[in-house]
Every structure is written in C-alpha cells, then in structure tokens.
C-alpha cells in the first residue's frame, strides 16, 4: 500500500481553507489492484468544538471480485480512529492561557456576528493574536523600541493575564491623530497598567475616553501618568480613582504649563472631594489651559471646592460648559458660583442639579442665579432638586421674568414648576412625583420620539419643559372665524395637553378676522382645543385643522382661569369644565434650538418667556367727552380777534406824530395802516424780542437798521443809512423816555410811525438834479398809496408769514398737548412758582418775567447752539396775550400761567429734542421713564415730531435738574391709557375739583380759581399737589 498523507490542517474555517494545499490525486497499479489516492475531508465532533481532518480515502479497484470491499471498510475505520486520537492529544495540550488556539478553532463568520460596534474589527483582532503568538519574534525584530501594540501585548504577558483584543491599540494610530476609547469595558487596574504602557508610544493621541472601567487609584495613576502632550480631551467618568489617583493629572497640567492644550475635562463620579477640587482649580488658574467643557459631577464636592471653582469661573476665558451636579454644594457655594457666572459672560451651559443651593431659603440664591441668567449668555441651565422653597423660586422667577436668552431651563424638584413658555410658576403644583423622575443629563437633540414608549413616559418628559433637550418646534395656531367655526365670542383661549390644558389667551387679528397664537410644542402628537367666552364659556375644536371625533365625550375638568376685572383692576380666578366631542391634534417635529456655537437658531416669533398675557374684562365706560377748547387748560387764554387788533391800532394811532397832511390823505393813510397793522404788530413782537432792552421789549438801533435793509426800504438811493437813522433819532427825540418806553429804542406805535414816514420818502417823493431834470420819479401818486406799496412790497414778503394764532390752532391747541400739561401739571406748577414770582408785590397775582423764563433753560442745561437765549425771548413774547396799552401798563411783560405754558411749548417746538435727550439725562433714565428703545432721530425727523412728543422729551431734563428732592420722592410718572394712548390725567381731575373748593381763612371766604393759588399760600415750600 502506498504512503498516506498525514492530516495536519485542523480547521475548516474560510481563513485556513485559503492556506491549505490543494486536493491531490494519484493512481498506483500493483498486481491486480488499482489504487486511487485523494484527500477526503472528514468532520470530527468533539464536544462543542468541531475539528475537521483531511483524511485520505483509499479507493481500491478490485480487479478480482474477492473481499475487496471488506478490506476497504476496515482501513477507513482504522484511519478515523487515528485522527480522533490525534485531535484529542491536541486538545489536551490546550490550557487556559492558549487563547490563540481558541480563536483559531472558532468560525470566522461567528466572530463577525459577535463583533461589537466601536471595536477595530475582525482583521485587526486577528493581527493582534498573531502578534501575541509571535511576540518573541516581534521583540527580536525591534529590540530597542516597541510599537504600541507590542508594548501592550508584552505587558499583558508579563502581568500573566488573558490577552484581551479590545482594539484600543491599532494600526490606525500610525501617522495621524487618534483616540483611545474604551467606554464601559470594565478593564480594571491590571489592564489599565498594560494600556498605560502602550499609551507612551502613541504621541499623536488627542483624546483619552475611558469612562466606566473600574479604575482605582493604581489604574488612574497609570493612565493619567502616561498622557502625552497633545491630549485635548480626558474623560475618566464613573471610575473610582479618588483624589490620590488624580495627582498625576495636576502634575501633567503643571508640567505643560501654557503649552497645555486640554479642552475637555470630565471627572464625573471619581469622588475627588473638596481638597483635590481646590488643587485642581488652582492648577487651572495657574496654567489657564483652553478648557471649554468641565464636568466634576458626583464628586462629593462641598462649599469649599465650589468657592474655588467660582474663582476659576470668574478668571477663565474659554469655559463654555460647566457641570457640577450631584454634589454637596450648599447656599454659600451656590451663590459664589452664581456670582462667578454673572461675571464670566461666556458660560452657556450650566448643570448644578441635585445640590443644596437653596438651603438658606432666604431668596438670595434665586436673586443671584437670576442675575447670572440676565447678565451672562447662559443658554441651558439645570438647577433641579436644589432644595429651593417657594420664596427662592418666586424670587428667581421674578428676576428672569423678562429674560429671553435662557432657552432651556430645568427646575424640577423645587417648590415650583416650569410652564411651556419658560415661566417659573409657584402657584401650580407638580403632579409628577420625584420617584417618577430619572435623572438625565443636559443634552441637545435628544431623540425624544424614540425615548417615549409609554404614555406615562411621555407625560414625565413633557413636564421637563426644556426646549433644547426635547427639541421643541415653533407652530402657529389660528382660529379663523367662519372657517374654523362660527364662534367669535371673546376671550378666546387655546388649551394643550402637555400644559395640562392650561388656558393661553389668543391675540385678536382684526384685519383677518381671526385669533392667533404662536407656540412651542414638543415633538410628537399634541392634542389641543379652543375655548370661548371666559367664565361659563364652552370649548370646541377647529374644523379646518386636524381633528379627531371622539367616540366618548371627553370631560376636561377644573381648568383654572385668571383674568383682571377692568373696573377694580384686581385679579379674578374661576374654574371651567368642558365636554368635548372632538379634539384637534398637531404633529411636532423635533427641531434643533441651538447651533454648534450655542447660539439660538432663528425662529419666526418665539422666544423664551415672550408673553404672559392676562385677559382684562372690558368695563362699560361712558362715552368719552369730546375734547373742546372750553374744557382745556388753555381756556383762560384771550384769543386775539379783529376787535382787539382794532383797539390796539386806535391806541397806537393816537400816539403817533404826522407830517402835514390833508384830511383826505390822513384818512387814507389811516385806513392803509389799519390794513397793515397786524403785520406791523407781529413784526414788532419778533423784532423787539431780538433786540430787547433788558426785560422791556423794544427795538434797538442796530436791529432797526438791519430790519430796514432786510425789507428793502433802505435802497441806498432815495433812502440810505443816514436817512433811516435820522428818522429813528427824530422819533425818539419827540417822545419822553419812560420805564416802558426806553430811550434810543422803538416801541410798537413808533415802529408804525417810522414805517409810515419811510414809505412817504421811498414812494411819494421825487428827486431832481441837474437843470430840473427828474432823475428818480416817485412811484406812488398819493400818501395812502405809498403806505400800501410799503405794505405789499416790503412788509408782506418778509413778515407776512408771522401768525402766532395759526401755530396755536395747528400745533398747540389740541387734546394731546392739553393732556401732557394736565397729566404733568405738578411739574409745570412747580417750575412756574420756583423760577417765577420773584418780582411780585403785595396784592399781585403770580407772574413770570422773561429773564425768569430764560433761567429755566439755563438751569436745565438746555441752551446750546440750536437753542440760544434769544429763542427764549422770542417764545416768551409770542406767547403773550395782546395788550392795548403797552406804554402805561406792564401787563404785556408779565406772563400768567397759561401764557407760561404756551411759551414753554414754543421753546420745546424750537428745540425739537429726541431720545436720547441730552447729557443731562442718561439713556438709561430715558428708557426707564418712557419704556422705549427708539433709536436717535435725524434732524428732519426731530422737527416733524408732534408738539406733544417734543414737550414730553424735554420733561425728564427739567425734572432731573429743576425739581427738589422732596418733589422727586413723591412724584410718580403718569401712565398711558391703553385704549386712547393718552396719559391718565389724575392731576387734572384734582384741578377740576379744586376749582370749586371754597376755603375759609381768617373768617373770610376766598374762591380758588386754580391750584396754584392754593399752593402759594402754603407756608411749607415743599407742599404741593401731593398733599392735597
């Protein structure tokens, strides 16, 4: 018999089939036998392991018919037995450390099926075992420096532990940055020593991520002692390394100093304690690495470590995310951290849940944490389960009431709840017990839909009300009258199931005939319905929106409503019950709230804590009385009419001196001057304000000369400077000076007289020169015509537009200006009495002189290049009521209160201030007073403002610079009526009441005409309208 090939391939796996020799076949002829020899696989089952042998089957061709089959059968049985004995011998040689044989004996397909995501894969695992088997050859090949995998395998052998092909050290680390990641592999300290030995050979490692690996002090020391310089991320969460095992971390940071590139440091669950926390923070403050994310949760840290952490927060520039949950930090440490967050201005995510921040329960932590949210750029905050009582929560909620920057807030486990708009509610009790809540760390983009498998879980998640963690989305809800339903009875509310069907007031859109509300809703299916009519109303579903018809009537009971009674302005609470036959639903998509830079994505309308609307019940008010002049504060102003103008003209005409004129000429000149008198009078008021002599209004020579040139009478030919000045001096010479008619100045009748004389010279006289040839012929045929030409050609083009009455009717006498004066009456009354009345004599009524009026604006700092002292005189004189006799009476110089108000309005119209007002009032004060953020206006926009707005803009400056401290303590700025837009004139009502008060004093009754008279007789200078 020919030789038989011994079987030496003991595996039928695809890997070793590729290495086995081809089946060979030979034919041998011996005598009468023809023998065919070939390799025939034979499968041997030994327990749970399958061994395959390549036995050789002998096919004997019996050329003679006797006994060949029996011999062949015996041979095959013998060969199979021999193969089994050989396999058993191999199996006995295998011990517990020969993992290589076990791997070879497994099926490769089974390895692939059992491959764990995150491991390197099957092929590198095979390479690992090859290296383990051929370790001696690897060491001979590289005697000086081992590779990382060789170092790991060598340490494994020296420690005499089973080789674990976890795939941490792989060829992928060669030549590029790599990550050492072993999440929850529970490797223990022994394998950690082997891993640390290989980490020294990985100089390009940038991340060490080994949480949940049962590391203790030795393992932590080994891992942290093998960090290379380029590491940027360290995550050793949920090990028990302790403070002693963390020493190498501080040393590593200190050794690198400013070259340390550490960006993410996570030490959660390592019980480092206060002392190491202090050491770590001091190290980070010394070296200032660019740490963006810091997690020291579950580390038994108290107030001492928290205060050290607060110092690091306030000095560190790069920090973005801070997590200190599940520690023992009390109020002292919590307040220190909150103050540091307020100063930092860079931390966007803060997790301080499961501590004792609110232990003192005095509202201090709530105040400090609220300030940190408002002053910093925090986007995501978790202060759940911090022993915050109702007082702490209420204080925190009040501080962040107008905050629109914190997009995700967790406050469960305290004495409050968070509603779906982000408001902290202390009046609503949390219906989910603490035992129902499982702590989940802050995160973004949570797969909310996949996390809800039961209705109960969905309810718990919805109570967290975090837009970021749950990925809430923005949606518009609209009740269209006629399409959604026929009901339009106000108020209209919408109720959502995730809010326990709390009512949300909808805004009325009059243009489209609908009620609208924008809302953030959680991912998944949300049920909602509408309610109408308020107390005793009913609920319904919108027909034009997705809705479900319910088989059984749904009862929604005890829904609490809060409204404001329009008459008493007090809150009213009531409860409604609803029976629904159908209900609407909406599908919320999971949305991303913050981008990778922690900036909020742009939504159409919604922001956190955007609105908190409460319906105000309408009051059956009587119709407003239409505004008219007789009920205004201007009612005492004597309106100038034709009769008053004619009286003034007759008085001035009687004071004039005339050249020789015939009776007809005299009458004609008088009538022409009567027609021109209104223009002359207004021109005199303006010119006497510019060139006044002290407190007496008159026209000085310089102003007169400019006036004559301006209107064109001074032509340099017929009338020159000498001619006009001669007339000025001659008129002053004929009149005796007095207190009201100063010398070398023109008063009202003198201006009319000099214009008459200049008109005669300019238009009614001819000049002759050589040989009686007429060089300049006269333009007028008579004296009256000369006056008419002077009026039409010289006065009207320049002073015809002066019309104080037109300004009053178009800009001043209206309801808005009247409302400003009435609602701020105490300020104007105080100014009038404080700056005026210095020239009062016994028995005189209060009045104000022009120099006193100017002092108001000097004291307020309002005089500048745009508004000078001359403008004060012009405003004051234009506001004075026309007086007939200005030569013997000084009434035209003394402004009564109603005249003072007009003068003030004219001055404000000239200034045309706009916010920000002036350096005298800070922008912050202006925003506080007027609750506006309007940008500064252009010059054209300032001038076009209504007069009431201009007066309103000046008042804060007057208030800040002219009012006494006693006045400021009592004064409250009036508020506007939301319906009319006017200020609420409570002071005006008091004025009307005082107009009918009769006061008995010294057994004599005196009727008080205005509130100013009553205030004057008060011996206390600080006594004012507040005491009445």
GINORLIN-V6066 format. One record per backbone hydrogen bond with DSSP energy under -1.0 kcal/mol. NH is the residue of the N-H (numbers start at 1). CO is the residue of the C=O. Records with the same first field share a line. If there is no record, write none. Layout:
NH=CO, CO
This chain:
17=13
18=14
20=16
26=37
28=35
30=33
33=30
34=61
35=28
36=59
37=26
38=57
40=55
42=53
44=51
46=49
49=46
51=44
53=42
55=53
57=38
59=36
61=34
63=32, 61
71=67
72=68
73=69
74=70
75=71
76=72
77=73
78=74
79=75
80=76
81=77
82=78
83=79
84=80
85=81
86=82
87=83
88=84
89=85
90=86
91=87
92=88
93=89
98=95
99=97
102=98
103=99
104=100
105=101
106=103
111=107
112=108
113=109
114=110
119=116
125=121
126=122
127=123
128=124
129=125
130=126
131=127
132=128
133=129
134=130
138=134
139=135
140=136
141=137
142=138
151=147
152=148
153=149
154=150
155=151
156=152
157=153
158=154
159=155
161=156
166=164
173=170
174=171
178=204
180=207
182=209
184=211
186=212
188=213
192=188
193=189
194=190
195=191
196=192
197=193
198=194
199=195
201=198
202=199
205=202
206=178
208=233
209=180
210=235
212=237
220=216
221=217
222=218
223=219
224=220
225=221
226=223
231=228
232=206
233=206
234=264
235=208
236=266
238=268
240=215
242=270
249=246
250=246
251=247
252=248
253=249
254=250
255=251
256=252
257=253
259=256
260=257
263=232
264=232
265=293
266=234
267=295
269=297
273=299
277=273
278=274
279=275
280=276
281=277
282=278
283=279
284=280
285=281
286=282
287=283
288=284
291=289
292=263
293=263
294=321
295=265
296=323
298=325
306=302
307=303
308=304
309=305
310=306
311=307
312=308
313=309
314=310
316=312
320=292
321=292
322=349
323=294
324=351
326=353
328=301
334=330
335=331
336=332
337=333
338=334
339=335
340=336
341=337
342=338
343=339
344=340
345=341
348=320
349=320
350=380
351=322
352=382
354=384
356=329
358=386
359=356
367=363
368=364
369=365
370=366
371=367
372=368
373=369
374=370
375=371
376=372
379=348
380=348
381=408
382=350
383=410
385=412
393=389
394=390
395=391
396=392
397=393
398=394
399=395
400=396
403=400
407=379
408=379
410=381
415=388
416=414
417=425
419=423
422=419
425=417
436=433
437=434
445=468
448=446
451=447
458=454
459=455
460=456
461=457
462=458
463=459
464=461
470=466
472=467
473=521
475=519
477=517
479=515
481=513
482=485
483=480
484=480
485=480
493=531
494=504
495=529
497=527
500=497
501=496
504=494
506=492
507=516
509=514
513=509
514=509
515=479
516=507
517=477
519=475
521=473
524=588
526=586
528=584
529=495
530=540
531=493
532=538
533=491
537=534
538=532
540=530
543=484
548=583
550=581
554=580
556=578
559=576
561=574
563=572
564=615
565=570
569=565
572=563
574=561
576=559
578=556
580=554
583=548
584=528
585=546
586=526
588=524
591=471
595=599
598=595
601=593
609=421
617=564
621=619
632=629
635=632
637=634
645=641
646=642
647=643
648=644
649=645
650=646
651=647
652=648
653=649
654=650
666=662
667=663
668=664
669=665
670=666
671=667
672=668
673=669
674=670
675=671
676=672
680=676
681=677
682=678
683=679
684=680
685=681
686=682
687=683
688=684
690=686
691=687
693=696
696=693
699=746
704=700
705=701
706=702
707=703
708=704
709=705
710=706
711=707
714=708
715=713
716=719
724=720
725=721
726=722
727=723
728=724
729=725
730=726
731=727
732=728
733=729
734=730
738=741
746=699
751=747
752=748
753=749
754=750
755=751
756=752
757=753
758=754
759=755
760=756
761=757
762=758
763=759
764=760
767=776
769=773
772=769
773=770
775=767
776=767
780=763
786=782
787=783
788=784
789=785
790=786
791=787
792=788
793=789
794=790
795=790
796=791
798=795
799=795
800=796
807=803
808=804
809=805
810=806
811=807
812=807
813=808
814=812
818=814
819=815
820=816
821=817
822=818
823=819
824=820
825=822
828=824
829=825
830=826
831=827
832=828
833=829
834=830
835=831
836=832
837=847
844=841
848=895
853=849
854=850
855=851
858=854
859=855
860=856
862=857
864=867
873=869
874=870
875=871
876=872
877=873
878=874
879=875
893=890
894=891
895=848
900=896
901=897
902=898
903=899
904=900
905=901
906=902
907=903
908=904
909=905
910=906
911=907
912=908
921=918
926=922
927=923
928=924
929=925
930=926
931=927
942=938
943=939
944=940
945=942
950=946
951=947
952=948
953=949
954=950
955=951
958=954
959=955
960=956
961=957
962=958
963=959
968=964
969=965
971=967
977=982
981=977
984=975
986=984
989=985
990=986
991=987
992=988
993=989
994=990
995=991
996=993
997=994
999=1006
1001=1004
1006=999
1008=997
1015=1011
1016=1012
1017=1013
1018=1015
1023=1020
1027=1024
1028=1025
